[in-house]
Amino acid sequence: MRSASWSVMSLPEPARNFGAKSMKSYGEEKKTKMILSFFPMIVFGVLLLAAVSGVAIAGPAWQEEWERVLRAAKSEGKLAMIGPLGADRRDALTEAFQSKYGITVEYHADAGAGILPRLSAERKAGLYLWDVLVSGTSTVLENLIPNRIVDPLEPTMILPEVKESKNWRGGALEFLDPGRQLLVMTLLQRGTLYVNSNLVNPKEFSSYKDLLDPKWKGKIVGDDPRKSGTGQATFLFFYRHPELGADFIRALSRQSLTLLKNYAQQVDMLGQGRFPVGIGLSDSMTEERAKRGVPIVIIDPRQMKEGTPVSPVSGGLSLVNRAPHPNAAKLYINWLLSKEAQTIFARATGYISNRVDVPTDHAPAWRIPQPGSIKIYDLAAQEMLHKLTPLLHEVFGR
């Protein structure tokens, strides 16, 4: 009787090959699993060795640059900046930075007119005292850039959240000059028309041409547009708007406007009822009076056919050249353009940050910039201002 025993060799050749390959694959798979099981231990060992020996594991290039600048800035120990008037603005621009990095901030407040004379006088004496400037845009465009007092900002930017276009309104950082020396941090719709709500129904106005009604003759108070300020900004808006322009300004001048140079006086005369309507007044002062119960209302731009202008107000950022604390300046600029700092600055000022990830719930909805709004702060607006000035002198005198 033939034995029933058999071996692989007794199988046909294809089957023998299949079996051999399966055994080989099994061996390789087992070997791979063994290597992978040791991989976490290998990684841990490398990290542990790096920690014990003090060897750094290379991070992203920006992070290495940031850490270098941070160390150098702390060594400098100080930042010197010029910023807008107001304790709330000063505190927003300094306190959180000082607390976070331990670097002292020297803060000089200036509304704008004194910046060029100060810097020019200091530089003639060989003094370069300032690092960063936060101001209105006209000061930089008209005075500092032509006098070569500021440097390009982009080389100072390190943090990815600052450089990423998606974080900024319009999908890009908004620079106002070809050299990219002036950056718009904030943007908001301005108020232009104001009423005493005890005397006028705010809903009565739907166009600025309503101001030409004979019933308002001699009853309008405004900020004098022949000087720099809110009045000039308002008349620049009128001049630049395609549906208003020079003809509207000439017609408005025939309404016997009372033009004053003092913001508080203008707002108080409106609040007291001495005038029922105001144009080009101070938004911040008007809002402050309204909070105290004074019957003043800023007309909602969304109800006006022509809208209102958009402006950075005091939200322009520049780097002063030959800065005495260059690393602190670089650190500060990145911090100020971060979501954290922009939120602090926006809430303190009532402005709307140009960062789209910064909340806007601290401001009235009408403040949020509307697409297509007239700009009164860019280079084209500055050029138009030179044409507007002779017209203002023509209709209002010198």
C-alpha positions as CSV (number, residue, x, y, z in Angstrom):
1,M,0.0,0.0,0.0
2,R,1.4,3.4,-1.1
3,S,2.2,5.9,1.7
4,A,-0.2,9.0,1.8
5,S,2.7,11.3,2.9
6,W,3.7,14.1,0.5
7,S,6.0,17.2,0.3
8,V,6.1,20.5,-1.4
9,M,8.4,19.0,-3.9
10,S,5.6,16.6,-4.9
11,L,3.4,19.6,-6.0
12,P,3.4,20.9,-9.5
13,E,6.0,23.6,-10.1
14,P,3.6,26.7,-10.1
15,A,2.2,25.7,-6.7
16,R,5.7,25.2,-5.4
17,N,6.7,28.7,-6.5
18,F,3.6,30.3,-5.0
19,G,4.3,28.7,-1.6
20,A,7.9,29.9,-1.7
21,K,6.9,33.4,-2.5
22,S,4.3,33.5,0.3
23,M,6.8,32.4,2.8
24,K,9.2,35.0,1.6
25,S,6.5,37.8,1.8
26,Y,5.6,36.7,5.3
27,G,9.2,37.0,6.3
28,E,9.6,40.5,4.9
29,E,6.3,41.7,6.4
30,K,7.4,40.5,9.8
31,K,10.7,42.3,9.4
32,T,9.0,45.5,8.4
33,K,6.6,45.4,11.4
34,M,9.6,44.9,13.7
35,I,11.4,48.0,12.3
36,L,8.2,50.1,12.6
37,S,7.7,49.0,16.2
38,F,11.1,50.4,17.1
39,F,10.5,53.7,15.2
40,P,8.8,55.7,18.0
41,M,11.6,54.7,20.3
42,I,14.2,55.9,17.8
43,V,12.5,59.3,17.5
44,F,12.2,59.6,21.2
45,G,15.9,58.8,21.6
46,V,16.9,61.4,19.1
47,L,14.8,64.1,20.8
48,L,16.1,63.1,24.2
49,L,19.6,63.2,23.0
50,A,19.0,66.7,21.5
51,A,17.5,67.9,24.8
52,V,20.4,66.5,26.9
53,S,23.2,67.7,24.7
54,G,21.6,71.2,24.0
55,V,21.4,70.5,20.2
56,A,18.5,72.5,18.7
57,I,16.1,70.8,16.2
58,A,15.8,73.2,13.3
59,G,12.4,74.9,13.0
60,P,10.9,77.0,10.3
61,A,13.1,79.8,9.0
62,W,10.7,82.5,10.2
63,Q,10.7,81.0,13.7
64,E,14.5,81.2,13.9
65,E,14.5,84.8,12.7
66,W,11.7,85.7,15.2
67,E,13.7,84.2,18.1
68,R,16.8,86.1,17.0
69,V,14.9,89.4,16.8
70,L,13.2,88.8,20.1
71,R,16.6,88.2,21.9
72,A,18.1,91.3,20.2
73,A,15.0,93.5,21.0
74,K,15.2,92.5,24.7
75,S,18.8,93.4,24.7
76,E,17.9,96.9,23.3
77,G,15.3,97.1,26.0
78,K,13.3,100.0,24.6
79,L,11.1,101.2,21.8
80,A,10.4,104.8,21.0
81,M,7.3,105.7,19.1
82,I,5.1,108.6,18.0
83,G,1.3,107.9,18.1
84,P,-2.1,109.6,18.2
85,L,-3.5,111.7,21.0
86,G,-5.6,110.1,23.7
87,A,-4.8,108.0,26.8
88,D,-6.9,105.1,25.4
89,R,-4.9,105.0,22.2
90,R,-1.6,105.3,24.0
91,D,-2.5,102.5,26.4
92,A,-3.7,100.2,23.6
93,L,-0.5,100.8,21.7
94,T,1.9,100.2,24.6
95,E,0.6,98.3,27.7
96,A,0.1,94.9,26.2
97,F,3.4,95.0,24.3
98,Q,5.3,96.0,27.4
99,S,3.7,93.3,29.5
100,K,4.3,90.6,26.9
101,Y,7.9,91.3,26.0
102,G,9.2,93.3,29.0
103,I,10.4,96.1,26.6
104,T,9.7,99.7,27.7
105,V,7.8,101.9,25.3
106,E,8.5,105.7,25.1
107,Y,5.4,107.3,23.7
108,H,5.0,110.8,22.3
109,A,1.5,111.8,21.3
110,D,1.1,114.1,18.2
111,A,-2.0,114.8,16.1
112,G,0.2,115.0,13.0
113,A,1.1,118.6,12.4
114,G,4.1,118.6,14.8
115,I,5.7,115.4,13.5
116,L,7.7,116.7,10.6
117,P,9.0,119.8,12.5
118,R,10.1,117.7,15.4
119,L,11.9,115.1,13.3
120,S,13.5,117.7,11.1
121,A,14.8,119.7,14.0
122,E,16.2,116.5,15.7
123,R,17.9,115.3,12.6
124,K,19.6,118.6,11.9
125,A,21.0,118.2,15.4
126,G,22.2,114.6,14.5
127,L,19.5,113.0,16.7
128,Y,17.6,109.9,15.6
129,L,15.3,109.2,18.4
130,W,12.2,107.4,17.0
131,D,11.5,103.9,15.8
132,V,7.8,103.6,14.8
133,L,5.0,106.0,13.8
134,V,1.3,105.4,14.1
135,S,-0.6,108.4,12.6
136,G,-3.0,109.6,9.9
137,T,-1.9,109.0,6.3
138,S,-1.6,112.6,5.0
139,T,1.3,113.3,7.4
140,V,3.4,110.5,5.9
141,L,2.3,110.9,2.3
142,E,2.8,114.6,2.1
143,N,5.7,115.1,4.5
144,L,7.7,112.1,5.7
145,I,8.0,110.1,2.5
146,P,9.1,113.1,0.4
147,N,11.7,114.0,3.1
148,R,13.0,110.4,3.2
149,I,12.2,109.9,6.9
150,V,10.6,106.4,6.7
151,D,11.7,103.0,5.4
152,P,9.9,100.1,3.7
153,L,7.9,98.0,6.1
154,E,7.8,94.6,4.3
155,P,11.4,93.6,5.3
156,T,10.4,93.9,9.0
157,M,7.5,91.4,8.7
158,I,8.3,87.9,10.1
159,L,5.1,86.3,11.5
160,P,3.1,84.2,9.0
161,E,-0.1,85.6,10.4
162,V,1.1,89.1,9.5
163,K,2.3,88.2,6.0
164,E,-0.6,86.0,4.9
165,S,-2.8,87.9,2.4
166,K,-5.9,86.0,3.4
167,N,-5.9,87.7,6.8
168,W,-6.3,91.2,5.3
169,R,-9.3,93.0,3.8
170,G,-9.3,92.8,0.1
171,G,-6.9,89.8,0.2
172,A,-3.7,92.0,0.6
173,L,-1.9,94.3,3.0
174,E,-2.9,97.9,1.9
175,F,0.2,100.0,1.2
176,L,-0.4,103.6,0.0
177,D,2.9,104.3,-1.7
178,P,5.1,102.5,-4.3
179,G,7.9,102.1,-1.8
180,R,5.5,100.3,0.6
181,Q,6.4,102.6,3.5
182,L,2.9,103.4,4.7
183,L,0.5,100.6,5.7
184,V,-3.2,101.0,6.5
185,M,-4.0,99.1,9.6
186,T,-7.6,100.3,10.1
187,L,-10.4,101.5,7.9
188,L,-13.9,102.7,8.7
189,Q,-16.8,104.6,7.3
190,R,-16.8,108.2,8.5
191,G,-19.7,110.2,9.7
192,T,-20.3,113.3,7.5
193,L,-23.8,114.6,8.4
194,Y,-25.1,115.2,12.0
195,V,-28.4,116.5,13.4
196,N,-29.9,117.6,16.6
197,S,-32.6,114.9,17.0
198,N,-34.8,117.3,19.0
199,L,-35.0,119.5,16.0
200,V,-34.6,117.2,13.0
201,N,-35.8,113.7,12.1
202,P,-32.6,111.8,11.2
203,K,-34.6,110.0,8.5
204,E,-35.2,113.2,6.7
205,F,-32.0,113.0,4.8
206,S,-31.3,110.5,2.0
207,S,-28.9,112.5,-0.1
208,Y,-26.4,115.4,0.5
209,K,-28.3,117.4,-2.0
210,D,-31.1,117.6,0.6
211,L,-28.8,120.2,2.3
212,L,-29.5,122.5,-0.6
213,D,-33.1,122.9,0.5
214,P,-33.7,126.6,1.2
215,K,-35.1,125.8,4.7
216,W,-31.5,124.9,5.8
217,K,-30.0,128.2,4.8
218,G,-28.1,129.7,7.7
219,K,-28.8,126.6,9.9
220,I,-25.8,124.5,9.2
221,V,-22.6,124.4,11.3
222,G,-19.4,122.7,10.1
223,D,-15.7,122.2,10.6
224,D,-13.8,124.7,8.5
225,P,-12.5,122.8,5.4
226,R,-9.8,125.3,4.7
227,K,-7.7,123.7,7.5
228,S,-6.6,120.1,7.9
229,G,-9.3,118.1,9.8
230,T,-12.7,116.5,9.6
231,G,-14.2,119.3,7.6
232,Q,-11.5,119.1,4.9
233,A,-12.0,115.3,4.8
234,T,-15.7,115.8,4.3
235,F,-15.3,118.3,1.5
236,L,-12.7,116.1,-0.2
237,F,-15.3,113.4,-0.2
238,F,-17.8,115.8,-1.8
239,Y,-15.3,116.9,-4.4
240,R,-14.2,113.3,-5.3
241,H,-17.7,111.9,-5.5
242,P,-18.9,111.7,-9.1
243,E,-22.5,112.7,-8.2
244,L,-21.4,115.7,-6.2
245,G,-18.2,117.4,-7.1
246,A,-17.3,121.1,-7.5
247,D,-20.8,122.2,-8.5
248,F,-22.3,120.7,-5.3
249,I,-19.7,122.5,-3.1
250,R,-20.5,125.8,-4.8
251,A,-24.2,125.3,-4.2
252,L,-23.6,124.3,-0.6
253,S,-21.5,127.4,0.0
254,R,-24.6,129.5,-0.9
255,Q,-26.4,128.1,2.2
256,S,-24.6,130.5,4.5
257,L,-22.6,127.9,6.5
258,T,-21.1,128.7,9.8
259,L,-17.6,127.3,9.7
260,L,-15.6,127.0,12.9
261,K,-12.1,125.7,13.7
262,N,-12.8,124.2,17.2
263,Y,-14.3,120.7,17.3
264,A,-15.8,121.1,20.7
265,Q,-17.5,124.4,19.9
266,Q,-19.0,122.9,16.7
267,V,-20.4,119.8,18.5
268,D,-21.7,121.8,21.5
269,M,-23.5,124.4,19.3
270,L,-25.3,121.5,17.5
271,G,-26.1,119.7,20.8
272,Q,-27.4,123.0,22.3
273,G,-29.8,123.4,19.4
274,R,-28.2,126.6,18.1
275,F,-27.9,124.8,14.8
276,P,-30.1,121.8,13.7
277,V,-27.6,120.4,11.2
278,G,-23.8,119.8,11.2
279,I,-21.4,118.7,8.5
280,G,-17.8,117.4,8.9
281,L,-17.8,117.3,12.7
282,S,-15.7,115.1,14.9
283,D,-17.2,111.6,15.1
284,S,-15.5,110.7,18.4
285,M,-16.6,113.9,20.1
286,T,-20.1,113.6,18.8
287,E,-20.3,110.0,20.1
288,E,-19.0,111.0,23.4
289,R,-21.6,113.7,23.8
290,A,-24.4,111.3,22.7
291,K,-23.4,108.9,25.4
292,R,-24.0,111.7,27.9
293,G,-27.5,112.2,26.6
294,V,-26.9,115.1,24.3
295,P,-29.5,114.9,21.5
296,I,-27.0,114.4,18.6
297,V,-27.2,111.7,15.9
298,I,-24.7,110.8,13.2
299,I,-26.7,110.0,10.1
300,D,-26.3,106.4,9.1
301,P,-24.2,106.3,5.9
302,R,-26.3,103.5,4.6
303,Q,-29.3,105.7,4.3
304,M,-27.4,108.3,2.2
305,K,-27.6,107.7,-1.6
306,E,-23.9,108.8,-1.9
307,G,-22.7,106.9,1.2
308,T,-19.8,108.3,3.2
309,P,-16.0,108.2,2.7
310,V,-13.7,105.5,4.2
311,S,-10.7,106.6,6.2
312,P,-7.9,105.0,8.3
313,V,-8.2,107.9,10.7
314,S,-5.1,107.4,12.9
315,G,-4.5,103.9,11.6
316,G,-1.4,104.4,9.4
317,L,1.8,102.5,10.3
318,S,5.3,103.6,9.3
319,L,8.9,102.6,10.3
320,V,11.1,105.6,10.9
321,N,14.5,105.2,9.3
322,R,17.8,105.1,11.2
323,A,15.8,103.7,14.1
324,P,17.8,103.6,17.4
325,H,16.1,100.3,18.4
326,P,15.8,98.4,15.1
327,N,15.0,95.0,16.5
328,A,12.5,96.3,19.0
329,A,10.9,98.2,16.1
330,K,10.7,94.9,14.1
331,L,9.3,93.1,17.1
332,Y,6.7,95.8,17.7
333,I,5.5,96.0,14.1
334,N,4.9,92.3,14.0
335,W,3.1,92.4,17.3
336,L,1.0,95.4,16.3
337,L,-0.2,93.7,13.1
338,S,-1.1,90.5,14.9
339,K,-4.7,89.5,15.6
340,E,-4.1,90.0,19.3
341,A,-2.8,93.6,19.0
342,Q,-5.3,94.7,16.3
343,T,-8.2,93.5,18.5
344,I,-6.9,95.6,21.4
345,F,-6.3,98.7,19.2
346,A,-9.7,98.4,17.4
347,R,-11.6,98.1,20.7
348,A,-9.8,101.0,22.3
349,T,-10.4,103.4,19.3
350,G,-13.7,102.2,17.9
351,Y,-11.9,101.6,14.6
352,I,-12.4,98.6,12.3
353,S,-9.2,96.6,11.7
354,N,-8.1,95.8,8.2
355,R,-7.6,92.3,9.5
356,V,-10.7,90.3,8.6
357,D,-10.2,87.9,11.6
358,V,-10.6,90.8,14.1
359,P,-14.1,91.2,15.6
360,T,-16.2,94.2,14.8
361,D,-18.8,93.9,17.5
362,H,-17.3,96.9,19.4
363,A,-18.5,99.4,16.7
364,P,-21.8,100.3,15.1
365,A,-22.5,98.2,12.0
366,W,-22.4,101.3,9.8
367,R,-18.7,101.7,10.6
368,I,-17.7,98.6,8.7
369,P,-16.2,99.6,5.3
370,Q,-18.5,99.1,2.3
371,P,-17.2,98.0,-1.1
372,G,-16.9,100.8,-3.5
373,S,-16.7,103.6,-0.9
374,I,-14.9,106.8,-1.8
375,K,-11.3,106.9,-0.4
376,I,-10.1,110.2,1.1
377,Y,-6.7,108.9,2.2
378,D,-4.7,107.6,-0.8
379,L,-2.3,109.3,-3.2
380,A,-5.1,110.1,-5.7
381,A,-7.0,111.8,-2.9
382,Q,-4.0,113.8,-1.9
383,E,-3.6,115.0,-5.5
384,M,-7.3,116.0,-5.5
385,L,-6.8,118.0,-2.3
386,H,-4.4,120.3,-4.1
387,K,-7.2,121.0,-6.6
388,L,-9.9,121.4,-3.9
389,T,-8.0,124.0,-1.9
390,P,-8.3,126.8,-4.5
391,L,-12.0,126.0,-4.8
392,L,-12.5,126.3,-1.1
393,H,-10.8,129.7,-1.1
394,E,-13.0,130.7,-4.0
395,V,-16.3,129.9,-2.3
396,F,-15.4,130.5,1.4
397,G,-12.6,133.1,1.2
398,R,-9.1,132.7,2.6
